[in-house]
Amino acid sequence: MSGARATAAAGTAPATGAYRRAESAFRQWVRRDGSTPFPPEAGRYHLYLARACPWSHRIAIVRELEGLTNVISVSWAAPFRDERGWAFPGGAHVDDANGFAFLAEAYRASLPSYEGRPTLPVLWDLRTGTIVNNESGDIMRMLDQEFDGLGDRPGPDLYPHALRAEIDRMNAWAYEGIQNGVYGCGFAKTQEAYDAAFARLFEALGALDAVLAERRYLAGDVLTDADWRLFPTLVRFDPVYHTHFRCNGRRLIDHPHAWAYARDLFQVPGIAATVDLEEIKAHYYTTHDDLNPKRIVAGGPIDADWSLPHGRDATPRAHET
């Protein structure tokens, strides 16, 4: 298939013991200008997501914000993942599009030579029966920019021209330091690799708190793509990453500005419904046997009230465009 390539397994660790995430294999695009074989059409595309997965969570958020819930259908994978990969065992976790039992079947149908671990999210073309894209950032951008006019209500522009340079800068910084940083701690194979990842993560979280003391959102005074990329990591930090990934230097709630910011985003209409802490915790604590072989799900946190007033309306607008 054009635009796809076989790839090595995700999350492999080089000789240093540091965690390294594999590149996405499918990078084709839905374009409304006709420059690709995939025009935006209601009912043509399907998403494979998991409520537990932070990279899927980004997509669920943008689909909700852009009013595309009746335009692009979804199959939700179960939170538990074994060596066979993400699964659709039944009940609330079925593949309504193709009847696949495992996400791996979608990958084999699209690229028989694919050798990596099948990852979420996946944007699937129902018409041609193939994966269009499995890179979360690309899919976010497509839902935001390429499906205008198809949603059941006007959606926000999450990548406004005037802020694109700042959004791109914040995305790169937050990904390296925080979003992928928690995985650097969790999947480090040596003490040295863990210590380095731990230091980078908490330096980044401290810097994030300082930024959010001056700006309501990452790129200024409007919600953008950058905020919704980061939010899934923040909402998982205390219940999962702090304990399971050994990110126990500080909690999210120990960062006053970042904690208020996270509540600000959580309280945006429609967002709370995209957060399923039960499935999030079930996935992490039962899937990584090398980290938690007894699959005991941690009980906390018990002191994080996401309904508390966030008080962010008065945050100074220090970033001017």
C-alpha positions in Angstrom: 0.0 0.0 0.0 1.3 3.4 -0.9 2.3 5.5 2.1 2.9 2.6 4.5 6.0 0.7 5.5 6.9 -2.2 7.7 8.4 -1.2 11.0 10.2 -2.5 14.0 8.4 -3.2 17.2 7.4 -0.1 19.2 9.1 0.7 22.5 12.3 -1.1 21.9 15.3 -0.2 24.1 18.7 0.4 22.6 21.9 -0.6 24.4 21.8 2.4 26.7 18.6 1.1 28.3 16.6 4.2 27.3 13.1 3.9 26.0 12.6 4.7 22.3 9.2 4.8 20.6 8.9 3.4 17.1 7.7 5.6 14.2 4.1 5.2 12.9 3.9 3.0 9.8 0.8 4.6 8.1 1.0 8.3 7.2 -1.5 8.9 4.5 -3.9 11.8 4.8 -7.6 12.7 4.4 -7.5 15.9 2.3 -10.5 18.1 1.3 -8.5 19.7 -1.6 -8.5 16.4 -3.5 -4.7 15.9 -3.3 -5.0 12.4 -1.9 -7.2 9.4 -2.5 -9.0 10.0 0.8 -11.5 12.9 0.6 -13.4 13.8 3.8 -16.9 12.2 3.7 -19.4 11.5 6.4 -19.7 7.7 7.1 -16.6 6.8 5.1 -14.0 6.6 8.0 -13.8 4.5 11.1 -11.6 4.9 14.2 -10.0 2.2 16.2 -9.4 3.6 19.7 -9.1 2.5 23.3 -10.4 4.6 26.2 -7.3 3.5 28.2 -4.7 4.7 25.6 -3.5 8.3 25.9 -2.8 8.6 22.1 -6.4 7.4 21.4 -7.7 9.8 24.0 -6.5 12.7 22.0 -8.5 11.6 19.1 -11.7 11.0 21.1 -11.4 14.5 22.4 -11.0 16.2 19.0 -13.8 14.0 17.6 -16.1 15.3 20.4 -15.0 18.9 20.1 -15.5 19.0 16.3 -18.9 17.5 16.4 -17.9 14.4 14.4 -19.4 11.7 16.6 -22.1 11.0 13.9 -19.6 11.4 11.1 -16.8 9.1 12.0 -17.6 5.8 13.8 -15.5 4.2 16.5 -14.6 0.7 17.7 -13.3 0.7 21.3 -10.6 -1.9 22.2 -10.6 -3.6 25.6 -8.2 -2.2 28.2 -6.3 -5.5 28.7 -3.7 -6.2 26.1 -1.6 -9.4 26.0 1.0 -10.6 23.4 -1.7 -10.7 20.8 -2.3 -6.9 21.1 -5.4 -4.8 21.4 -8.5 -6.9 21.3 -12.3 -6.7 20.7 -13.6 -9.5 22.9 -17.2 -8.4 23.0 -19.6 -6.4 25.1 -18.6 -2.8 25.0 -15.5 -3.7 23.1 -16.4 -4.9 19.6 -15.3 -4.1 16.1 -18.5 -2.9 14.4 -16.7 -2.1 11.2 -15.0 -5.4 10.2 -15.6 -7.9 13.0 -11.9 -8.2 13.8 -11.1 -9.9 17.0 -7.7 -8.2 17.3 -6.4 -4.9 15.9 -3.6 -6.9 14.3 -6.1 -8.1 11.7 -6.5 -4.5 10.5 -2.7 -4.2 10.1 -2.4 -7.5 8.2 -5.3 -6.5 6.0 -3.6 -3.2 5.1 0.0 -4.3 4.9 0.8 -8.0 5.0 4.5 -7.3 5.5 3.9 -5.3 8.7 6.2 -6.6 11.4 5.7 -4.2 14.3 3.2 -4.1 17.2 -0.2 -2.9 16.1 -0.8 0.4 17.8 -3.7 2.7 18.4 -5.2 5.0 17.2 -6.0 3.9 13.7 -8.0 5.8 11.1 -9.6 3.2 8.8 -11.1 3.8 5.3 -14.3 1.7 5.1 -14.5 2.1 1.3 -11.1 0.7 0.5 -10.7 -1.5 3.5 -7.3 -0.2 4.7 -5.6 1.9 7.3 -5.1 5.5 6.3 -3.1 6.7 9.3 -1.9 5.4 12.7 -0.2 8.6 13.9 -2.2 10.4 16.6 -0.9 13.8 15.8 -1.8 13.4 12.1 -5.3 12.1 12.9 -5.9 15.0 15.3 -5.0 17.5 12.7 -7.2 15.8 10.0 -10.3 15.8 12.3 -9.6 19.5 13.1 -8.7 20.8 9.7 -10.1 18.5 7.0 -13.7 17.7 8.1 -15.0 21.3 8.4 -18.7 21.5 7.6 -19.4 17.8 8.1 -19.9 17.9 11.9 -23.2 18.4 13.6 -22.0 21.7 15.0 -19.2 24.2 14.2 -16.0 23.1 15.9 -13.0 25.2 17.2 -9.9 25.8 15.1 -7.3 24.0 17.2 -4.4 25.0 14.9 -5.0 28.7 14.1 -2.5 30.3 11.7 -1.4 33.0 14.1 -0.3 30.5 16.7 1.1 27.6 14.7 4.7 28.3 15.4 4.0 28.4 19.1 1.8 25.4 19.0 4.5 23.4 17.2 7.1 24.5 19.7 5.0 23.6 22.7 4.0 20.3 21.2 7.6 19.3 20.6 8.7 20.4 24.1 5.7 18.7 25.9 6.1 15.5 24.0 9.8 15.1 24.7 9.7 16.1 28.3 6.3 14.9 29.5 4.1 12.8 27.2 7.0 10.5 26.2 8.9 11.4 29.3 6.6 9.2 31.5 7.3 6.3 29.3 11.0 7.0 29.5 10.8 6.4 33.2 8.4 3.5 33.1 10.3 1.5 30.4 13.9 2.3 31.2 16.0 -0.8 31.3 18.9 0.5 33.4 19.2 2.7 36.5 21.1 5.3 34.6 18.4 5.5 31.9 15.7 5.8 34.5 17.6 8.5 36.5 18.1 10.6 33.3 14.4 10.2 32.3 13.2 11.0 35.8 15.3 14.2 35.9 14.0 15.3 32.5 10.4 14.6 33.4 10.3 16.6 36.6 12.3 19.5 35.1 9.7 19.6 32.4 6.8 19.5 34.9 8.3 22.3 36.9 8.7 24.3 33.7 5.1 23.6 32.7 3.9 24.9 36.0 5.9 28.1 35.5 4.5 28.5 32.0 0.9 28.0 33.2 1.4 30.7 35.9 1.7 33.2 33.0 -0.6 31.7 30.3 -4.1 30.1 30.7 -3.2 27.6 27.9 0.0 26.3 26.4 0.0 28.6 23.4 -1.6 31.7 25.0 -5.2 32.5 25.8 -7.1 30.1 23.5 -7.4 26.3 23.6 -5.4 24.6 20.9 -4.1 21.3 19.6 -1.2 21.6 22.1 -3.5 21.5 25.1 -5.5 18.4 24.0 -2.3 16.5 23.2 -1.0 17.1 26.7 -4.2 16.6 28.7 -4.4 12.7 28.4 -1.0 12.5 30.0 -1.9 14.8 32.8 -5.2 13.0 33.6 -3.2 9.7 33.9 -0.3 11.1 35.9 -1.4 10.6 39.5 -3.6 7.4 39.1 -1.0 5.6 36.9 2.3 7.1 36.0 3.2 8.3 39.5 3.1 4.7 40.8 3.2 2.3 37.9 5.9 4.2 35.9 7.9 5.2 39.0 7.2 8.9 38.3 7.0 9.6 42.0 9.0 12.8 42.3 5.8 14.9 42.6 2.2 14.4 41.8 0.2 16.5 39.3 -1.8 18.0 42.3 1.5 19.2 43.7 1.9 21.6 40.8 -0.7 24.3 41.5 -0.9 25.9 38.1 -0.7 22.6 36.1 -3.3 21.0 38.4 -5.7 23.9 37.9 -5.0 23.9 34.2 -5.8 20.2 34.0 -9.2 20.8 35.8 -9.9 23.7 33.4 -9.6 21.3 30.4 -11.5 18.5 32.2 -14.4 20.9 32.8 -14.8 21.9 29.1 -18.2 20.5 28.0 -17.9 17.0 26.7 -14.4 16.3 27.9 -15.2 14.5 31.2 -17.1 11.9 29.3 -13.9 11.0 27.4 -12.1 10.1 30.6 -12.5 6.5 31.9 -10.3 6.1 34.9 -11.4 2.5 35.5 -10.3 1.4 32.0 -7.1 3.5 32.2 -6.0 1.9 35.5 -7.1 -1.6 34.4 -5.0 -1.3 31.2 -1.7 -0.1 32.8 -1.8 -2.2 35.9 -2.7 -5.5 34.2 -0.9 -5.2 30.9 2.8 -4.7 31.8 3.7 -7.8 33.6 7.4 -6.8 33.8 6.3 -3.8 35.9 3.4 -5.3 37.8 3.5 -9.1 37.5 0.7 -9.6 40.1 -1.6 -7.3 38.2 -2.8 -5.5 41.3 -4.5 -2.3 40.5 -3.5 0.6 42.8 -6.4 2.2 44.7 -5.5 5.9 44.6 -5.5 8.7 44.2 -8.2 9.6 46.7 -7.6 13.4 47.0 -7.9 14.6 43.4 -11.2 16.3 42.9 -11.6 17.2 39.2 -14.8 19.2 39.9 -13.1 21.8 42.0 -13.2 25.3 40.5 -10.1 25.9 38.5 -9.9 29.7 38.8 -8.1 30.0 35.5 -10.3 32.7 34.1 -8.1 35.4 35.6 -4.8 33.9 34.4 -2.7 36.7 32.9 -2.5 36.7 29.1 1.2 37.0 28.9 1.6 35.5 25.4 0.7 37.9 22.6 0.6 37.0 18.9 
